[in-house]
Amino acid sequence: MKDYESILSKLKKYGQEDVLRFYGELSADDREQLLCDVESLDLDEIAKLYHLADVPAENKFDESELSPIDVIKAPVPGDSEYKTYYEKGIEVLRSGKVIAVTMAGGEGSRLGHNGPKGTYDPKIPGHGSLFEIQLEGLRSIHAQCGSFVHWYIMTGESNHAKTVEYFEENAYFGYPRDKVTFFKQGVLPVLDLEGKLLLEEKNKILKAPDGNGGIFRALLDNKILETGDAADAGYVFVCGIDNCLVKMCDPVFVGAIALTGRACLTKTFMKRSPEEKAGIYCLRNGRPLVIEYTEISAHMAAETNADGTYKYGDANVLNYIFDINRLREALSVRLPYHIALKKVKRLDGAGNPLKSEVPDCRKYEMFMFDIFNEMGDTAAFRIVRDEEFAPVKNAEGIDSAQTARELFMRQNRIEMENPIVEIDGDEMTRIVWEKIKEIVLEPYVKLNTEYYDLSVQNRDATDDTVTVKAAEAIKKHKVAVKCATITPNAKRVEEFGLKKMWKSPNATIRGILDGTVFRTPIIVDGISPVVRTWEKPITIARHAYGDIYSAVETRAAKGDEVFLTVKSKDGGSRELLLHTFADSDGIVMGMHNEDDSVESFARTCFGYALSEGLDLWFSAKDTISKTYDHRFKDVFAEIYENEFREAFEEKGITYFYTLVDDAVSRVMKSKGGFVWACKNYDGDVFSDMLASAFGSLSMMTSVLVSPDGCFEYEAAHGTIPRHYHKYLNGEKTSTNPTATLFAWTGALAKKGMMDGNAALADFSQRVENALYRTISEGFMTGDLALITEKENPVTLGLEEFLEAVRDRIFL
Ligand code: UTP
């Protein structure tokens, strides 16, 4: 039992007795707890803390005392020292001479995450929480050197239990348990503006972690450096928890300290401008310290070295490596306290929770970098900022998960194990192609493509063999993305001086793949379909073989009799009278289709509907065309019964055949959300009708699917020559890249799915969502701005629109 009276009189001596104001209402246990809490306080030190604010700031120095800090420029692969540092670092790491300490004891108040900051998931595709990101780094070190680094995690009073629980629940994410140690940092009481202690609960004094500089006292008090792996180590790697790009135990950094023999190296980056807010390193009377740029004159802040860097521009990354013996010597040094005015939740006089609107509490913190004043012999190890610095401090805006994701993804671009086939094309879409890659894809994905140039010029130069090669590549790699291409007519032959009127590349590729084209409109907020009932996209599947597209036709003269002759292999023949042109000249046509092709078409349609979970409709005119169209109907029915009925029923989707005229009227009254399989000509006509009715052809995607599982994605539209001519004249265009962008995302998502590459699939989905969001926020290209129902849409140029999409990928 604590002695209430003596504790009260001690408090009175310092004018702090108010913390016992609820003592009378407390249970016996709570009273005991409160008295223990009070007893643990050093009231004398608290009084001194309060008077700190009265002491004139010590860092008002004379500029003549300052000089730039020594800088080691972090070598990059290719530099001569890189290999030396790296290899030395790996050698040291392999021998178990490095321990890692993460400072995770902060309250993360700006982030506002419910739980320890390290458990926060910044939602970087393919990665987990901040703790998991650091573990990945440590695992990578193990992969490089074969040893597990011992990881010490500094927690705070308020997040210690939850941190340990998190690791326990997740079985230490597969890292050896005996290589992870938690230790707690100290706390300091929070004071009000009069220097009074505050209450967090009626039985608990309000305290806060003693700052990242508390690490030294915590290492000392917990005897961390004296026991276990630390006792034998030579170097201590220290970092914060909230930098997503931290290179855990960076071997080059380790090698650098081992080879330079410094007491400490501290990672820094060069400020972008002298005014940029960031603490910077320098020397004061030869001892390292960190100052604010506001503490030196504008002239001094802007002083540059011969290479254009600022003499006083090395900003603190909060990432260090210490020689462990030099650190041991410095541990017992008392670091100065820094005061921060904050808004803090506490109890008011009546015991109700109170958080004021203005900062009115004093928090006391020690800063890690103050140790350097004691240690000396510290050099800045200057890294490239965007490669290693992606802090998560705030819930949104600057230094938030969003900015960190963006930086992280740029540094850790998604890999593609297997290539997709990239088929380049013509005119404006070729420009759109290049911009999509440059602005939206390549910053985040290491595109792995097998490239074919199907520009009309190259098709001509290669006698169109390049198209055949591209088609064969699709068969090999299964997934392709194709840019729109010119199908030359007489005018185009003349325009480009072509050897001949080359066939449509799409027709060639379709023929080789025996594929079916599925076209789906992209429905966006603010552009409603013309047909009021349509809520979901209608995907149209066109049988892209035979019928009138490979028909034989001729003119007939008055008096001609036209027959259809079928000669059998065995020599027999049949002759059917087509028409007798008794009274007039005329025209005739003979067309065909093949069972194999119709069967492939049917199978591909059923397979696609199944994979997308959509009903399948098929339409023809079997009542009139009792053999030709009837054959289509029968083939679909047989394949459905024999191969797909069960799977369709299991998935809860249906197959439905109807006459093409009936299909048209039903489509007009439907809500959408199904696949409509059409014969070649029907598909040709209806797909353009659907595109216009849904908004615009620029919003129509197209995928060619073969029965053996090849996918070629492209935009449904052409090469947009009108915009191309403007572009060639140096004019800005507002070309809509949506369908081409979705061709890329479709192909990347499919490849991601096939290869089990979740990051790639996730990224593709994010890009599509970013596009929806961009348009939904009212930013669009000119063609959409003309038809949108949104008020005051903002029309963007091609590049600006792609940049707007890019800026929303990681929102
Ligand atoms: P910050 O200074 O950004 O503080 O910490 P914070 O607690 O994360 O966030 P705010 O200021 O409350 O919003 C930088 C690093 O130092 C650690 C943090 O966990 C982070 O890794 N830190 C900070 C501690 O370990 N202890 C402290 O007392 C303060």
Boltz pocket constraint, residues with backbone or C-beta under 6 A from the ligand:
constraints:
  - pocket:
      binder: B
      contacts: [[A, 103], [A, 104], [A, 105], [A, 106], [A, 107], [A, 108], [A, 109], [A, 110], [A, 111], [A, 117], [A, 154], [A, 156], [A, 185], [A, 209], [A, 210], [A, 211], [A, 212], [A, 214], [A, 239], [A, 240], [A, 241], [A, 242], [A, 318], [A, 393]]
      max_distance: 6.0
